[in-house]
Amino acid sequence: MQESNIQELGLYVHVPFCSTTCDFCAFYQERPSKKGFEQYFLALEKDFQAHLPDRKFSTVFIGGGTPGLLSSAQIKELCSLIKRFGVLPNCEWSVEVAPNEINPEKIEAFLEGGVNRLSLGVQTLDPVFMKELGRNHNVSRALEAFELVRHAGFESVNVDLLFGAPGQQLGDWQDDLKKVVQLGPDHISTYCLTFEEDTALYAKLAQGKIRIDPEREAVFYEWAWEYLPEQGFGQYEISNYAKSGKECRHNLHTWKMNDWIGYGPSASSQIKGIRRKNFSNIDSWAEKLILDRSLDYEEWTEIEELELARDAILFGIRMNQGINVNEICEKFTLDPCLFSEIFSFLDALVIEGLAIEERGNHRLTNEGRIRCDAIACELPELSTFVTSN
């Protein structure tokens, strides 16, 4: 198989510890403990050593779990470990934090460590829906945390928001967005609440206590699409908005199917034609690394350039700039003739009013964005692999 010609390299570190589980969260997590932290850091260094990159990282993203649960000393240890393996001078370095777990000492440790972008998981500024989502902080704490972060000196600050909570009305969503805009972040991520299996909200859905309302969700989407750009937050992806120059480079990097390496339990990687996922269990992940046993993964598969190109299309249609299939073929050294079915599919979207084509670039209309998940499911599969000469 031909090696990917993508030179950019992203880094994702999963910090699995959470003090509580939000009702909507299905991410792998562990309750914090002294033994767990010691095991995590010992194995994490082994993970880095076992998967040495051949180039420096252009983006870094520390997620969880809740990385903010780490002490300031542990934050410094983590940042030092990352820098030891090499980051580029202009690296975008992001970290997710929850409002109830951030303080001036931790902020200082993040900044000293090299973090220049912070994402604050506010989710909502409505006390009713805050409780409905099972968040472990109140509105006043979320506001206090934002003020701490905003004035700390990060190059970019993102606020995560959720909509579509049971009982939430359009007016509630409008109030949330207006309040967040007034705070003055650099970036806003707006996610429709999903009901993942093995979560408290999914159990309520299965019991008929709450229900999904796609029409209401579509109205919420469309109002944000109109309002936030009017406030100076350019929409660059269905769920993401940013002030000029503040788009999340790590997200763009992964959506375009560049390489990245994931470290930590449950972290995924896509590197040199391999996709793999570490064990979603801290004991299973750490045991093999600490005892120097042969490496194994929860998931491991080879992926051809053709599949990478298709995935670049799949994720690219979610972005406002759209996709140019010919440019994607050139990037992955593929013959555009292999994509005849996808060209036809995109042209059909234009005829249906779901996409616009301009000089070979296809981008979805608002109606297309509303139906983006369905469109993605209908994207033709490609099975033949041929490189262009």
C-alpha positions in Angstrom: 0.0 0.0 0.0 1.2 3.5 -0.8 2.3 5.6 2.2 0.2 8.7 2.7 1.8 11.9 1.4 0.4 13.9 4.2 3.1 15.6 6.3 1.1 17.3 9.0 0.8 15.4 12.2 -1.7 15.8 14.9 -1.6 14.6 18.5 -4.5 13.6 20.7 -4.1 12.7 24.4 -7.0 11.1 26.2 -7.2 11.9 29.9 -9.9 9.5 31.1 -10.6 10.8 34.6 -14.0 12.2 35.5 -15.5 12.9 38.9 -19.0 12.4 37.7 -20.7 11.2 34.6 -23.0 13.6 32.7 -26.3 12.2 31.7 -25.5 12.5 27.9 -21.9 11.3 28.0 -20.8 8.0 26.5 -17.0 8.6 26.4 -14.7 6.2 28.2 -13.9 7.5 31.6 -12.5 6.5 35.0 -13.1 7.8 38.5 -9.9 9.6 39.8 -7.7 7.9 42.3 -4.1 8.1 43.3 -3.4 4.6 42.0 -5.2 5.5 38.7 -3.1 8.7 38.2 0.2 6.9 38.9 -0.7 4.1 36.5 -1.9 6.5 33.8 1.3 8.6 33.8 3.6 5.6 33.9 1.8 4.0 31.0 1.4 7.2 29.0 5.2 7.7 28.8 5.5 4.1 27.6 2.8 4.8 25.1 4.8 7.7 23.7 8.0 5.7 23.6 6.2 2.8 21.8 4.7 5.0 19.1 7.5 7.5 18.4 6.5 10.0 15.7 8.8 10.6 12.7 7.9 14.3 12.7 6.9 17.0 15.1 3.3 17.7 16.0 1.5 20.5 14.2 -1.6 20.4 16.5 -2.2 19.0 20.0 -5.5 18.3 21.6 -5.9 17.1 25.2 -9.4 15.7 25.8 -11.3 13.4 28.1 -12.7 12.6 30.4 -11.9 15.9 32.1 -8.2 17.0 31.7 -9.0 19.8 34.2 -9.2 17.2 36.9 -5.4 17.0 36.8 -3.5 18.9 39.5 -1.3 21.7 38.4 1.8 19.5 39.0 0.2 16.7 36.8 -0.6 19.3 34.1 3.0 20.3 34.0 4.1 16.7 33.9 1.8 16.0 30.9 2.8 19.1 29.0 6.5 18.3 29.6 6.0 14.8 28.3 4.4 16.1 25.1 7.1 18.7 24.5 9.8 16.1 24.9 8.5 14.3 21.8 8.4 17.5 19.8 5.9 20.2 18.8 6.3 22.7 16.0 6.8 26.4 17.0 3.4 27.4 15.6 1.6 24.4 17.1 -2.1 24.9 18.0 -2.3 23.3 21.5 -5.9 22.8 22.8 -7.2 21.4 26.0 -10.8 20.7 27.2 -11.8 21.7 30.7 -15.0 21.7 32.7 -16.0 24.9 34.6 -16.0 23.3 38.0 -12.4 22.0 37.7 -10.4 25.1 36.6 -8.6 27.5 38.8 -5.8 30.1 38.4 -3.0 27.6 39.3 -4.1 25.1 36.7 -4.5 27.9 34.1 -1.0 29.0 34.8 0.3 25.4 34.5 -1.5 25.0 31.1 0.0 28.3 29.8 3.5 27.5 31.0 3.2 24.1 29.5 2.5 25.5 26.0 -1.4 25.3 25.8 -2.6 28.3 23.7 -6.3 27.3 23.1 -8.8 26.3 25.8 -12.2 24.8 25.3 -14.7 25.3 28.1 -17.5 22.8 28.4 -20.3 25.2 29.4 -23.1 23.3 27.5 -25.8 25.7 28.7 -26.4 28.8 30.7 -29.9 27.8 31.6 -30.2 26.4 35.2 -33.1 24.1 34.3 -31.3 22.5 31.4 -28.0 22.4 33.3 -29.7 20.1 35.7 -31.4 18.2 32.9 -28.0 17.4 31.4 -26.6 16.3 34.7 -23.7 18.8 34.7 -21.7 19.1 37.8 -21.6 22.9 37.9 -24.1 25.7 38.1 -24.5 28.8 35.8 -22.6 31.1 38.1 -19.7 28.8 38.2 -19.7 28.5 34.4 -19.6 32.3 34.2 -16.8 32.6 36.7 -14.7 30.0 34.9 -15.1 31.8 31.6 -13.9 35.1 33.1 -10.9 33.3 34.5 -10.1 31.7 31.2 -10.9 34.7 29.0 -8.4 37.0 30.8 -5.7 34.4 31.3 -3.9 35.0 28.1 -4.9 32.1 25.8 -4.7 32.9 22.1 -8.2 31.4 21.6 -11.1 30.4 23.9 -13.9 28.1 22.8 -17.3 27.6 24.5 -19.1 24.3 23.9 -22.9 24.4 23.9 -25.5 21.7 23.6 -29.1 22.1 22.3 -32.0 19.9 21.9 -32.3 19.1 25.6 -35.7 17.6 26.7 -38.2 20.5 27.0 -35.9 23.1 25.6 -37.7 25.7 23.4 -36.3 27.9 20.7 -36.4 30.9 23.0 -34.3 29.0 25.5 -31.7 28.3 22.8 -31.7 31.9 21.6 -31.1 33.1 25.2 -28.1 30.7 25.5 -26.5 31.9 22.3 -27.0 35.6 23.1 -25.5 35.2 26.6 -22.5 33.3 25.2 -21.9 35.9 22.4 -21.9 38.7 25.1 -19.2 36.8 27.0 -16.9 37.3 24.0 -15.3 33.9 23.2 -13.2 33.4 20.0 -14.9 30.2 19.0 -18.3 28.5 19.7 -19.2 24.9 19.1 -22.9 24.0 19.1 -23.8 20.4 19.3 -27.2 18.8 19.0 -27.8 16.5 21.9 -27.5 12.9 20.9 -28.8 9.9 22.8 -25.9 7.4 23.1 -26.5 3.9 24.5 -25.4 3.3 28.1 -26.2 6.9 29.2 -28.9 8.2 31.5 -30.6 10.1 28.8 -30.8 7.1 26.5 -32.5 5.2 29.3 -35.1 7.9 29.6 -35.6 7.8 25.8 -36.0 4.0 25.8 -38.6 4.3 28.7 -40.6 6.9 26.7 -40.0 9.7 29.3 -38.4 11.9 26.6 -38.5 11.9 22.9 -36.5 13.2 19.9 -38.0 16.0 17.8 -36.0 16.4 14.5 -38.1 19.3 13.3 -37.4 21.3 16.5 -33.7 20.5 16.2 -33.7 21.8 12.6 -35.1 25.1 13.7 -32.4 25.4 16.4 -29.7 24.7 13.8 -31.0 27.2 11.4 -31.4 30.0 14.0 -27.7 29.6 15.0 -26.6 29.5 11.4 -28.2 32.9 10.9 -27.5 34.5 14.2 -23.9 33.7 15.0 -22.4 34.9 11.6 -24.3 38.2 12.2 -22.4 38.5 15.5 -19.0 38.0 13.9 -18.7 34.2 14.3 -18.1 32.8 10.8 -19.5 29.3 10.4 -16.9 27.0 9.0 -18.6 23.6 9.8 -22.1 22.6 10.6 -21.5 22.8 14.4 -18.6 25.2 14.6 -18.2 29.0 14.4 -15.1 31.2 14.9 -13.9 34.8 14.8 -11.6 35.3 11.8 -8.5 33.2 12.1 -9.7 31.3 15.2 -10.9 28.2 13.5 -9.8 25.0 15.3 -6.8 23.8 13.3 -6.9 20.4 15.0 -10.4 19.7 13.9 -9.7 20.9 10.3 -6.6 18.7 10.3 -8.6 15.5 11.2 -11.5 16.3 9.0 -9.1 16.5 6.0 -7.8 13.1 6.9 -4.3 14.1 7.8 -2.3 11.8 10.1 -2.7 11.9 13.9 -1.5 9.8 16.8 -3.7 9.2 19.9 -2.1 8.4 23.3 -3.9 7.1 26.4 -6.7 4.6 26.9 -9.4 4.6 24.2 -7.4 7.1 22.1 -7.6 6.5 18.3 -4.8 7.0 15.7 -4.7 7.4 12.0 -1.1 7.1 10.9 0.7 5.9 7.7 -2.3 3.9 6.4 -3.3 2.4 9.8 -6.3 3.2 12.0 -6.1 1.8 15.5 -7.8 2.3 18.8 -6.2 1.8 22.2 -8.1 -0.4 24.8 -11.0 1.5 26.4 -9.8 0.2 29.8 -7.0 1.7 31.7 -5.8 -1.6 33.2 -5.7 -3.4 29.8 -4.0 -0.4 28.1 -1.5 0.1 30.8 -0.6 -3.5 31.5 0.8 -4.2 28.0 2.8 -0.9 28.0 4.2 -1.1 31.5 5.1 -4.8 31.3 6.6 -4.3 27.8 4.4 -7.0 26.3 3.7 -7.1 22.6 1.4 -4.2 21.6 -2.2 -4.9 21.0 -5.2 -2.7 20.3 -8.9 -2.8 20.7 -9.2 -2.0 17.0 -6.6 -2.1 14.2 -7.1 -1.9 10.4 -5.2 -1.0 7.3 -6.8 1.8 5.3 -6.1 2.6 1.7 -5.8 6.0 0.1 -9.1 5.6 -1.6 -10.9 5.2 1.7 -9.0 8.2 3.1 -10.1 10.2 0.1 -13.8 9.1 0.6 -13.6 10.0 4.2 -12.2 13.4 3.3 -15.3 13.9 1.2 -17.6 12.6 3.9 -16.3 15.0 6.5 -15.6 17.8 4.0 -19.2 18.2 3.0 -19.9 19.3 6.6 -17.7 22.3 6.1 -18.9 25.5 4.7 -16.1 25.7 2.2 -17.3 22.4 0.7 -15.2 20.0 -1.2 -13.3 19.8 -4.5 -13.1 16.2 -5.4 -10.4 16.7 -8.0 -8.2 18.4 -5.4 -8.8 15.5 -2.9 -7.8 13.0 -5.6 -4.6 15.0 -6.3 -3.9 15.1 -2.5 -4.2 11.3 -2.2 -2.6 10.5 -5.6 -5.8 9.0 -7.1 -7.4 8.9 -10.5 -10.5 11.1 -10.6 -12.2 8.5 -12.8 -12.6 6.3 -9.7 -14.9 8.9 -8.3 -17.4 9.0 -11.2 -20.2 7.8 -8.9 -19.4 10.5 -6.3 -19.4 13.2 -9.0 -22.8 12.0 -10.1 -24.1 11.9 -6.6 -22.9 15.5 -5.9 -24.4 16.7 -9.2 -27.7 15.1 -8.1 -27.6 17.0 -4.8 -27.3 20.2 -6.9 -30.3 19.4 -8.9 -32.3 18.7 -5.7 -31.3 22.0 -4.3 -29.2 20.4 -1.5 -25.8 21.6 -2.8 -24.2 24.4 -4.9 -21.4 23.8 -7.4 -19.0 26.6 -8.3 -15.8 25.9 -10.4 -15.6 22.3 -9.3 -16.4 22.9 -5.7 -19.5 21.5 -4.1 -21.0 22.8 -0.9 -24.2 22.1 0.8 -27.1 24.5 1.0 -28.9 25.1 4.3 -31.4 22.4 3.4 -28.5 20.1 2.6 -26.9 20.8 5.9 -30.1 19.9 7.7 -30.0 16.6 5.9 -26.3 16.1 6.1 -26.3 12.9 8.1 -28.7 11.3 5.6 -26.6 12.6 2.7 -23.5 11.1 4.3 -25.2 7.7 4.6 -26.0 7.8 0.9 -22.5 8.7 -0.3 -21.5 5.9 -2.8 -19.0 3.4 -1.6 -15.7 2.9 -3.6 -13.9 -0.4 -3.7 -11.3 -0.2 -6.5 -7.9 1.2 -5.6 -5.7 2.6 -8.5 -3.1 5.3 -8.2 -2.7 7.8 -11.0 0.5 7.8 -13.0 
